[in-house]
Amino acid sequence: MNPLMSAEQAVLGAALLDPEQLTHLEWLAADHFYRPVHQALFDALRKLRNDGHPALSADGPLPLSWVTDAVEEAGQHVRGLTAAYAHTLIQACPRTEHAPVYGRMVLEGAIHRTVAQHAIRLHQAARADAVQGEVEGALRTADVLSGVLTDLARRWGTDPRPVPPTAGPSAATDIPPPAQSGQVAEDERFLLAVLAEQPGAMGEVVAWLRPGDFADPTHGQLYRCLGALHHRGEPIDRITLLWEAQRRGLLADGTVSSEQLTAVCEGMVPGSADWFGQRVMRSSVTRTAAASARAIRTLAQDEVLGPGRLINHALHELGPLDEVRARWATANSSPAPKTTASAPSAAEPPPDRVKAARARSTPRPGASPPAPASRLPTLSAARPPSRGHP
């Protein structure tokens, strides 16, 4: 069994042995548990506690009804839960007073899963937009992911801020770009032809289009040459473009040949540089969103990363998308939308919950003492013959 499953069992076992531990787990939610049976049981325990179960006020040993009633309540929402498994959970708890620490482990696993799930959704939205020629779905999903990261940071008790990985390159640089479609390559060639043949065309796109927005690196290099000519105020045509490419060593290193450059320029069709530029820019937005999503998913799958580092690295990986998004808004002459923290739960948890969520394995001075033996339920008659799962 992996550590996360052990932690889930231990925190439930602590609550079954000592209901008072639920008061130290107010910051923990049922959906933070991975297994549905654990989610249902945690919800049942909290409901019985809130309803004032008689076992909480009973004198002497904790009545066994606390366990059986919790199993019965949870069994109404999930299949497979038995009293035998409840006793397995009790046996899996080393010490009841460590329940907040076990809960922190459960929350840590939930943070990794949540980040990975939202990264997958962003990737799916970006791919769908790329097929449909849209960007709105990817940008909305990126806003949701940003809001979720902010909310998770507050729940964990850290300040959300973009932080690059401390060692090695960014995760996005280790992932090859997706294969470009024929339409994207065609749009890029048409744009370069228009820029090279129409006087003043560079002025329509130079403020917001960058070489990195081109899916084909060769096209990006040719656009860089055009930008250099425009910046120096020199005339632009196929000859000056060829000369600038030679000066930059693109002919010598085989990046492009004179025949390829001539073919690009001769492929001009009637059209606007702004229109073709926006098509290239739209492809750049969805491609960047997909790359950020893959990088964040890779981070979420790294079990070595603590929640705080994972959240901050994930925010850093959204940075390139924010930059491309701002230029896309400029290309459309509309203000860049603000990234809002529209997370499922926008309310910041109270400081005591944050403190509990960040508890460490070292026992705190104020930790509650273990439940006395006189309060533990009598389990000898109901002890299961094995530790199997339901």
N, C-alpha and C positions, 0 to 999 in steps of 0.2 A: 504494500500500500504506500502511495506517495505521501509526502509530508502534509499536503493540503487536505487530503481525505482524513488523515489522522487528526488534524486540527479541527475539522468539521465535527468529527465524532467526539473529540474531547470537549469542545465547547457545549455540545448538546448533553453529553454525559454530566458535565458540571451543573447544568441547569436542572437536570433530572435529579441529581443528588442534593443540590442545594438551590432551591428556587430564588434565594436572595441574590444569587449571582446575576439574575436577569436585570437587576437594577444597575449593574456595572456594564451592561451591554445595550443600553438604549440607542447607541449610535450604530448598532449593527442591524441590518435589515435581512428579511428572509431571502430576498433575491441575491444576497451576497454569497449564499451557499450554492455549490455547484450541483449537488444531487437534489432532484425534486423531492425525494422523501425527507431529506434534511430540511428543505425549505418549509414543507408542510408541518414538520414536527416543531420547528422553531416558532412558526406562527401559532401553533396550538399552545405551546408553553406560554407564550406571551399573552394569548387570549385568556387562558385559565388564570394567569396571574392578575390580569386587569379585571377579570370578573370576580375576583376574590374567592378563589377556590378554598374550600374548607380545610384542605391540608395545610394552608399557609398559617392558619391560626390554631392548629391543633397542638396540644401539649404532648410532650414525649416524642417518641420516634416519628419520623416523617411517614405518614400513611402511604401505603402502596398505591392507594387510589390516585395519588399525584401522577404516577407513572402510567397506570392503566387508563385514566381519563385522558391524559395527553395523547396516548396512542389511539384511543377511540376518536378523539377530536380530529387528529391528523388523518386518520383513516378515511374520513369523509371526503378528503380532497386528493388523496393519492392512494394507489394500490400497492400492495406488497409489504406494508408496514405491520410488524407483529410485535407482541410484548417481548418475545425472545430477542429481537433486534434492539429494542430499547435497553435491555439489560446488557447487550453487547456494547452499546454506547457508554453505559455507566462503567463498564470494565475498562473502556478505552481512555478514561479520564484519569491521569496520574494524580492531580491535585485540583480540587475545586476552586481554590483561591487564585489559580492561574487562568481562570476563565477569560479575563480581559485580554491576556496575551494570546490565548488561543483564538479569540475573536479577531484580534489584529491580524493574525495569520490568514484567517478566512477573508478578511477585508482586502488583504494584499493580493490574494489569488483572484478576488473579484475584480480588482482594479486592472490586473493584467488581462483578464478575459474581456472586460468591457472595452478597453482600448483596442484590443484585437478585433472585436466584433464591429466597432464603429469604423475602424480602418478598412475592413472588408467592405462595408457598405459604401464608403467613399470610393473605393476602387471600382465597385460595381456601377456606381452612379457616373463616374468618369468615363468608363467604357461605354455605357449606354449613351451618354451625351456625345461621345466621339462618333458613334454610329449615326446618331440623329442630327448631328451638326448643331448641338446646343451646348450651353455651359451652365445654365441655371441649376440643374439638378446637382451637379458636382459642387457648385459654390454653396448651395443650401446645405448639402451634406457636410461640407467642410466647416460651415458655421456650427452645425450641431456637434461635430467632433470637438471643435475648439471649446464650445460651452461645456461639454462633458468633461474635458480635461480640466477646465477651471473648477468645476464642481468637485471632481475627484480630489484635486489638490486641496481644496478647503476641507473636505472630509478627512483627508489624511493629515491635515494640519500644517501644510507648507504653502509658500507663496508661489502661485503659478507664474513662471517666467521662462522664456526660451533659453535653453542652455545647450550648447553643442556637446557632443560626446567628448570626454576628456582624452580618450586614446583612440587613435586610428581615424580614418576619414568618416565623413557622414555616411549613414546607412544608405542614403539615396545614391551615392556615388558608386556603390558596390553592385547596383542592380542595373542590368542592361536595359536600354529603352525599348519599348514595344515596337514591333515592326510597323513601319509607316505604311499607310495605305497609298494606292496609286493616285487617289484624288488629292491627298495632301501634297505629294511630290509635284503633281501637276500645278496646283495652286502656287507653290513656291517658285516653280520655273516661270510661270506666267508673270508673277510679281516681279521677279528679277528682270525679265524682258521689258516690262513696262518701265521700270526704274531706269534701265539703261538706255531706252530709246525715247522716252518722253521727257522733254525739258521741264525741270521743276517738279518732277514726280516725287523725288526724295523728300521734298518739303512736306508732303502729305502724311508721311509715315515715320519720319526720323525721330519725332518727339516721343513715340511710344513703342516702336518696334525695335527689337534687339536681335543680334545674331543668334543668340541662344534660343530664340523662338522658332527657328527653323528645325524641322525634324531631320533634314539631311545636313550633316556637318559641312559638306562642300558648299551647299547653298548659303549656309551661315557665313562662311568665309568670303564668298562673293559679295554678300550684303555688307560685310565689314569693309570691303574694298570700296563699295559705293558710298558708304558712310564717310570714309576717309576723304574721298574726293569732294563730297558735299561739304565737309567740315572745312577743308582748305579753300573752298570757293572755286574749284577747278571745274571745267566743263566735263560733263558725263556723257559718254557714248561707248560703243563696243571697243573702240581702240584704246581710249583712256582706261577703261576697265581692265582690258588685257594687260596694259602697261603696269597698272597698280598691282594686279595679281602677280606679275613677274617680280616687281620690286619687293613684294612680301614673301617671295620664295615659293608661291603656290604651284608654279609651273615646274620648278626644279625638284621639289619633293614629291611630285606626282599627285598632289591634291586635286588638280584640275589641269586639263590640257587645253590648248588654244582651240582645238576642234570642239571640245565640249562647251567652252564658253561661247563660241560662235553659234553653236546649235541652240543654246539657251536664248541668246539675243534674237536669233531669227525666228524663234517660236512665239513672238509677241502676237497677242490677239487684242482686238479693241476692248478696252476696259479701263477701270479706274484703279490707280495704285492704292487708294484708300480702301476700296472694296476688296481687292485681293489681299491687302495687308490685314484686314479684319478677319478674313478666312484663315490666314496663317496664324494670326493671334488666337483665334478661337481654338485651333488645334493645339496651340501651345498651352492654353489653359487646361484643357482636359488631359493632355499628356503630363503636365506638371502635377495635376491632382492625382493621377494614377501613380506617379513616381513617389509622391509624398505618402500616399496610402500604403504602398508596398514597404517603404522604409519604416513607417510607424508599426506596421504589423510585424516586421522583423524585430523591432525593439520589444514589442509586447511578448514575443515568444522567447525572449532572453530571460531566463529565470534568475540570473545573477543580478539584474537591475532591480534596485529597490523601487517602490512606488513613486517616491519623490523624483528620483532621477529619470524614471520612465516617463512621467508626465512632462517634465521640463524638456527632455530630449524630443518627445513627440511634438511639443509646441514649437521647438526649433525646426523640426522637419516640415512644419506648415508654413514656415517663413517664405520659401521660394514661391509657394502658391499665393501668398498675400501680395508679394511683389508683382507677380504676373497679373494678378487680379486688379491691382491698382492701375496698371497700364492698359488693361482691357477696358476699364471704365473710362480712361482718358480717350481711348480710341473711339468710344461710343459717345463721347462728350457728355458723360454723366458722372456725378460724384461717386467715388468708390464707397460701396456699402460698408458700414462699420461692422466688425466682427463682434457679435454679441454672445455672451455666455448664456445661451438658451439651453440650459441643461434640464434634465427631467426634474430635478429638485433644486430650485434656485436659492432657497433659504440656507444661510450659513448655519451649520450646527453650533450649539452652544459650546463654550470653551471646555466644559467638563467632558463633553463627548470627544472633542478633538484630543484632549489629554489622554482619555482612555484608549482612543484609537492608536495613539502613538506609544502606548505602554511598551516597555521592553521586558525581557525575560527576568531581569533582576527584580526581585520582590520589592514593592514599594512599602515605605513605612506605614502607609494608611491602608494596606491591603487587608481585606477581610479575612479573618481566621478560617481555617477549614471547618467544615460542618462537623459537629461532635458526633461521635458514634451513636449516641442515643437518638439523634435526629435522622439517621440514615434509614431508608426503607429496608425491611427484611426481605432479602432476595434469595435466600437459600432454597426455598421451595420452588422458585420460578426460574432458577439459573439454567440457561440453555446448555445442552450438551456440547455445543460447538460455537465458534465465533463467526459463523457464516453470515453473509449479508442476506437481506430479504430478497 
